[in-house]
Amino acid sequence: MKTETRKNTIKTAAVIIFSLAIAAFFMWLALRDLDFTKIKEAFLQANYYWMFAAFLFGVLGYWFRAARWNMFLKPLGYQISNSNAFWSISFGYLLNLTIPRSGEVARATALYGVEKVPVEKSFGTIILERIIDLFFMLLFFCLTAIFKFDALKSFFLYLNESKKGQKNSPTETGISWWFFVILIFVLLFLFYILFRKRIKKMKFSQKVKGFFTGIWEGIKSILKIENKGKFLLYSAGIWLSYFLAAYLVCFALPETSDFGISDGIFILSIGTLGMLVPASGGIGSFHLALKLGMMALYLSMNKSVDFGAEVGLSYAFLSHTLQLFIMVFFGLISIPVLAKARKV
């Protein structure tokens, strides 16, 4: 038993170290040749009234997601409280800071502890959430393509030129193809770690069948949602909250305070790309994406690319620090709250 526990600890540590290494790599790419006094000045000059407004919308996004999750689970016969859903989501986001994408499983497990919803069924609804999130993410990319085509074009052209100009650079590998490979392996590894004991206790075929049947039931729950209008309202509310949480940070900086709504859509789209990379909490990858994105945005406006890089990193540090604060603050609170609400 001790040997098995030790192996699990080593594997978990290996995954955490790997994700931190990815974060460190992207942070190095983002921060090389940076004058750190610029970041310090950004925090000193920031208007924290706008930061607080962004904070409120960041938290509101959690609430909308919790309320929508309740709608997914109701057709399966589980009427959960929005409070337990909110704190389970908060706990999941906290876990994402250690092992990327582990928060989805942790969130389903936490909900089982307080509402006794089978993990496989709630996990199926989480997969459904990700599919819906993908739709909204593509919607924002379409809006970006319509309103900020020049900036989007500049962003990808700049990436291609960087690859050609720095053949021996670590950026040559890009983000596009190996990210999905790593994500698949990480998810498979997490499934093995978290469900290995349950697999051993049951016959493998029965376990696999029951598990995927539960997931499929969770995914099909969208067909049985009673109030479709409320579902669409909550879904739109989640991404509108994300947009406002990202856009309002622009008003906290003098350099971006005159940005329009289309600029905010562009920033959200580029930042989302950075958060997709399997680095702990998007650390490094988010900063690099915003640096390159803001450079491309300034390039499309015939402004200094170097200044755009400084502004991008200033924005990234402010916005990402706010996101981390929300995840850590509410994630830590969720631990005693979920423990107190836990059903035996």
C-alpha atoms as one frame of an Amber mdcrd trajectory, in Angstrom:
protein
   0.000   0.000   0.000   2.814   2.410   0.884   4.617   1.567  -2.364   1.478
   2.271  -4.394   0.892   5.566  -2.582   4.491   6.534  -3.193   4.175   5.755
  -6.914   0.996   7.842  -7.152   2.743  10.730  -5.400   5.700  10.517  -7.771
   3.433  10.442 -10.835   1.390  13.376  -9.617   4.546  15.329  -8.850   5.879
  14.512 -12.319   2.747  15.907 -13.968   2.912  19.075 -11.847   6.604  19.571
 -12.624   5.907  19.035 -16.323   3.119  21.647 -16.376   5.282  24.089 -14.408
   8.112  23.516 -16.883   5.766  24.427 -19.738   4.692  27.532 -17.828   8.328
  28.503 -17.188   9.189  28.000 -20.857   6.437  30.304 -22.092   7.139  32.833
 -19.365  10.767  32.934 -20.486   9.655  33.513 -24.076   7.359  36.316 -22.957
   9.751  38.075 -20.579  13.121  37.863 -22.325  14.563  41.322 -23.033  11.853
  42.882 -20.873  12.428  45.914 -18.705  10.669  44.848 -15.491  10.280  48.455
 -14.372   7.525  48.720 -16.991   5.526  45.991 -15.230   6.094  47.676 -11.875
   4.870  50.970 -13.291   1.780  49.258 -14.708   0.768  47.992 -11.257   1.475
  51.374  -9.657  -0.436  53.382 -12.274  -3.374  50.978 -12.674  -6.869  52.205
 -11.866  -8.045  49.617  -9.363 -11.688  50.697  -9.554 -11.758  49.152 -13.027
  -9.866  46.137 -11.718 -12.529  45.652  -9.052 -15.250  45.873 -11.703 -13.404
  43.207 -13.722 -13.166  41.112 -10.548 -16.954  41.240 -10.074 -17.588  40.004
 -13.607 -14.977  37.277 -13.174 -16.883  35.975 -10.153 -20.211  36.416 -11.953
 -18.912  34.050 -14.631 -18.505  31.398 -11.920 -22.107  31.918 -10.790 -23.535
  31.671 -14.306 -21.579  28.446 -14.847 -22.875  27.031 -11.559 -26.489  27.887
 -12.415 -26.154  26.361 -15.886 -24.565  23.226 -14.448 -27.638  22.814 -12.277
 -29.772  22.905 -15.428 -27.689  20.114 -16.989 -28.039  17.864 -13.942 -31.757
  18.397 -13.325 -32.892  16.201 -16.282 -30.702  13.424 -14.839 -32.728  13.529
 -11.627 -30.362  15.627  -9.484 -31.503  18.968  -8.098 -28.320  20.489  -6.704
 -27.881  23.848  -5.013 -26.201  26.624  -6.969 -24.012  27.194  -3.914 -22.567
  23.659  -3.968 -22.112  23.911  -7.733 -20.313  27.260  -7.325 -17.880  25.955
  -4.712 -17.250  22.723  -6.634 -16.338  24.805  -9.683 -14.079  27.006  -7.545
 -12.322  23.922  -6.191 -11.847  22.597  -9.717 -10.279  25.841 -10.917  -7.910
  25.766  -7.943  -6.790  22.254  -8.891  -6.141  23.430 -12.448  -3.276  25.507
 -11.035  -1.469  22.276 -10.122  -2.268  19.802 -12.883  -3.760  21.305 -16.064
  -7.270  20.024 -16.877  -7.416  18.078 -13.594 -10.003  20.557 -12.343 -12.761
  18.948 -14.412 -12.376  15.621 -12.608 -11.829  17.326  -9.229 -14.963  19.378
  -9.758 -17.083  16.286 -10.476 -15.568  14.503  -7.475 -16.245  17.481  -5.190
 -19.866  17.606  -6.326 -20.256  13.910  -5.539 -19.088  14.629  -2.005 -21.781
  17.249  -1.365 -24.628  16.187  -3.662 -23.944  12.482  -4.351 -24.163  12.986
  -8.117 -22.252  10.083  -9.760 -18.891  11.314 -11.015 -19.338   9.860 -14.496
 -22.671  11.654 -15.007 -21.507  15.049 -13.792 -18.299  14.606 -15.781 -20.434
  14.005 -18.869 -22.137  17.359 -18.305 -18.707  18.985 -17.946 -17.698  17.556
 -21.323 -20.930  19.050 -22.680 -19.927  22.380 -21.161 -16.607  22.266 -22.967
 -18.358  21.625 -26.270 -20.616  24.634 -25.694 -17.615  26.721 -24.606 -15.907
  25.764 -27.864 -18.907  27.104 -29.772 -18.753  30.459 -27.947 -14.984  30.596
 -28.345 -15.392  30.134 -32.103 -18.098  32.814 -32.052 -15.657  35.305 -30.528
 -13.033  34.312 -33.095 -15.581  34.977 -35.839 -16.320  38.389 -34.340 -12.591
  39.042 -34.188 -12.231  38.035 -37.837 -15.026  40.435 -38.779 -14.063  43.482
 -36.717 -10.317  42.999 -36.253  -9.252  41.108 -39.355  -6.148  43.257 -39.835
  -4.987  42.646 -36.267  -5.723  38.901 -36.487  -3.873  38.707 -39.782  -0.942
  40.615 -38.292  -0.912  38.248 -35.292  -0.497  35.102 -37.400   1.867  36.778
 -39.883   4.049  37.892 -37.001   4.124  34.346 -35.624   5.159  32.948 -39.015
   7.826  35.594 -39.503   9.189  34.889 -36.026   9.514  31.203 -36.878  11.300
  31.920 -40.163  13.618  34.496 -38.627  14.589  32.312 -35.655  15.021  28.787
 -37.012  16.917  27.662 -33.959  14.513  29.269 -31.529  12.360  27.190 -29.197
   9.318  28.924 -30.712   9.922  26.985 -33.924   7.836  24.120 -32.542   4.788
  26.395 -32.325   1.711  25.845 -30.217  -0.712  24.390 -32.696   0.052  20.678
 -33.097   1.953  19.481 -30.038  -0.486  21.137 -27.627  -3.213  18.664 -28.587
  -0.828  15.715 -28.305   0.248  16.768 -24.814  -3.348  17.451 -23.774  -4.468
  13.953 -24.815  -1.625  12.278 -22.912  -2.216  14.414 -19.816  -5.943  13.630
 -19.792  -5.339   9.896 -20.245  -2.745   9.968 -17.483  -5.128  11.785 -15.138
  -7.914   9.319 -15.850  -5.555   6.470 -15.021  -4.438   8.050 -11.735  -7.874
   9.086 -10.505  -9.883   6.035 -11.504  -7.355   3.218 -11.189  -8.654   1.997
  -7.819 -12.245   1.908  -9.005 -11.222   0.009 -12.119  -9.454  -2.598  -9.987
 -12.521  -3.124  -7.775 -14.803  -3.941 -10.716 -14.491  -5.997 -13.838 -12.844
  -3.888 -16.482 -15.550  -4.304 -19.126 -18.328  -3.446 -16.675 -16.422  -0.431
 -15.386 -15.725   0.955 -18.847 -19.299   0.394 -19.973 -20.799   1.966 -16.849
 -18.413   4.895 -16.906 -18.985   5.833 -20.532 -22.724   5.217 -20.221 -22.790
   7.762 -17.395 -20.783  10.237 -19.461 -23.147   9.795 -22.400 -26.151  10.394
 -20.141 -24.535  13.614 -18.964 -23.908  14.767 -22.522 -27.482  13.941 -23.591
 -28.874  16.047 -20.740 -28.885  19.069 -23.065 -31.763  17.462 -24.986 -33.897
  17.342 -21.833 -33.325  20.874 -20.554 -36.713  22.384 -19.706 -36.073  26.118
 -20.079 -34.014  26.539 -23.247 -34.212  30.338 -23.005 -32.680  30.387 -19.534
 -29.996  27.949 -20.697 -29.023  30.282 -23.557 -29.101  33.254 -21.177 -26.735
  31.547 -18.733 -24.414  30.420 -21.539 -24.274  33.928 -22.988 -23.843  35.308
 -19.459 -20.735  33.187 -18.895 -18.957  34.502 -21.957 -20.235  38.049 -21.576
 -18.747  37.967 -18.064 -15.468  36.654 -19.492 -15.475  39.446 -22.057 -16.178
  42.197 -19.531 -13.627  40.790 -17.073 -11.027  41.010 -19.855 -12.188  44.278
 -21.419 -12.561  46.315 -18.215  -8.902  45.686 -17.372  -8.091  47.780 -20.467
  -9.543  50.848 -18.730  -7.200  50.271 -15.788  -4.180  51.132 -17.974  -3.636
  54.574 -19.564  -2.207  52.957 -22.720  -5.335  50.851 -23.354  -8.036  53.035
 -21.817  -9.213  54.184 -25.258  -9.667  50.641 -26.604 -13.029  49.910 -28.184
 -15.265  46.855 -27.865 -13.710  45.238 -30.938 -10.272  45.560 -29.297 -11.692
  43.836 -26.223 -13.014  40.972 -28.360  -9.591  40.604 -29.950  -7.884  40.533
 -26.546 -10.307  37.896 -25.217  -9.742  35.711 -28.294  -5.955  35.903 -28.074
  -5.978  35.390 -24.315  -8.184  32.316 -24.718  -5.585  30.820 -27.058  -2.956
  31.341 -24.383  -5.098  29.695 -21.711  -5.566  26.584 -23.880  -1.911  25.649
 -23.505  -1.417  22.980 -20.772   0.611  25.236 -18.494  -0.401  25.649 -14.853
  -3.140  28.265 -14.822  -2.040  29.601 -18.217   1.074  31.065 -16.598   3.518
  32.168 -19.256   1.428  31.075 -22.229  -1.223  33.734 -21.490   1.466  36.398
 -21.135   3.178  35.380 -24.378  -0.130  35.329 -26.266  -1.048  38.835 -25.044
   2.425  40.135 -25.810   2.283  38.870 -29.404  -1.374  39.827 -29.774  -0.843
  43.392 -28.604   2.207  43.678 -30.857   0.038  42.628 -33.796  -2.727  45.026
 -32.715  -0.298  47.943 -32.583   1.217  46.823 -35.889  -2.219  46.920 -37.531
  -2.624  50.491 -36.199   0.804  51.488 -37.570   2.174  51.973 -34.077   5.398
  50.796 -32.432   5.574  46.994 -32.160   8.019  47.186 -29.248   5.697  49.498
 -27.344   2.855  47.111 -28.120   4.864  44.291 -26.540   5.337  46.326 -23.346
   1.645  47.208 -23.207   0.684  43.588 -23.871   2.768  42.307 -20.988   1.533
  45.048 -18.665  -2.042  44.096 -19.492  -1.261  40.369 -19.208   0.256  40.708
 -15.739  -2.678  42.771 -14.470  -5.362  40.558 -16.007  -3.733  37.229 -15.185
  -2.918  38.254 -11.616  -6.591  39.117 -11.182  -7.607  35.712 -12.554  -5.150
  33.957 -10.252  -6.459  35.887  -7.273 -10.036  34.809  -8.048  -9.012  31.175
  -8.520  -6.888  31.000  -5.376  -9.187  33.077  -3.154 -12.412  31.251  -3.961
 -10.625  27.931  -4.384  -9.206  28.048  -0.862 -12.567  29.101   0.571 -14.221
  26.185  -1.245 -12.194  23.600   0.690 -13.732  24.198   4.151 -17.142  25.004
   2.632 -17.262  21.716   0.708 -15.891  19.816   3.685 -18.669  21.194   5.912
 -21.374  20.404   3.314 -20.012  16.931   2.584 -22.595  14.136   2.857 -21.545
  10.825   4.397
